[in-house]
Structures are given as structure tokens and as C-alpha cells.
């Protein structure tokens, strides 16, 4: 599974997710990218999961965006 860690998530969490392809927003060069654009980048790059601790980011992602990412 390809997992993306948001800027708000400690990088060390990635080491706890062994057996998965884990990258963080900073490593991908996506720091500061808007929520909608981030979801598009995730989908275009095959990421299946976004882990975020940012309540504003989570609440601003619409159900339609999530469905597009999953389809």
C-alpha cells in the first residue's frame, strides 16, 4: 500500500508502517500544496492513503474529492 504522511505527521511514523511504501509530503516536494491539489497529486502518483493530524485539512476535503481519489 502506498501511504502519504502529511506535513503535520511525525516522519518517524513511517518507520512503524513497515511492509508499505511510505513517503511524506516534504520528501515528495509537496509542502504547502493546497488540499485539492494534494489529493490530485496523490492519485496521480498512486498513493492510496493520506495520514494527517491537521483537523482543518481533514474537514476541508470534500466527500467528492475522496471518491475521486478512491476510484
WOQUICOR-V111449 format. One record per pair of residues at least 24 apart in sequence whose ideal C-beta (glycine too) atoms are under 7 Angstrom apart, sorted by the first residue. I is the first residue (numbers start at 1). J is the second residue. If there is no record, write none. Layout:
BEGIN
i->I j->J
i->I j->J
END
This chain:
BEGIN
i->1 j->48
i->1 j->49
i->2 j->46
i->2 j->47
i->2 j->48
i->3 j->47
i->3 j->49
i->3 j->51
i->4 j->42
i->4 j->47
i->4 j->49
i->4 j->50
i->5 j->51
i->6 j->50
i->6 j->51
i->6 j->52
i->6 j->54
i->6 j->57
i->7 j->31
i->8 j->52
i->8 j->53
i->8 j->54
i->9 j->51
i->9 j->52
i->9 j->53
i->35 j->60
i->35 j->61
i->36 j->65
i->39 j->65
i->39 j->69
i->42 j->69
i->43 j->68
i->43 j->69
END
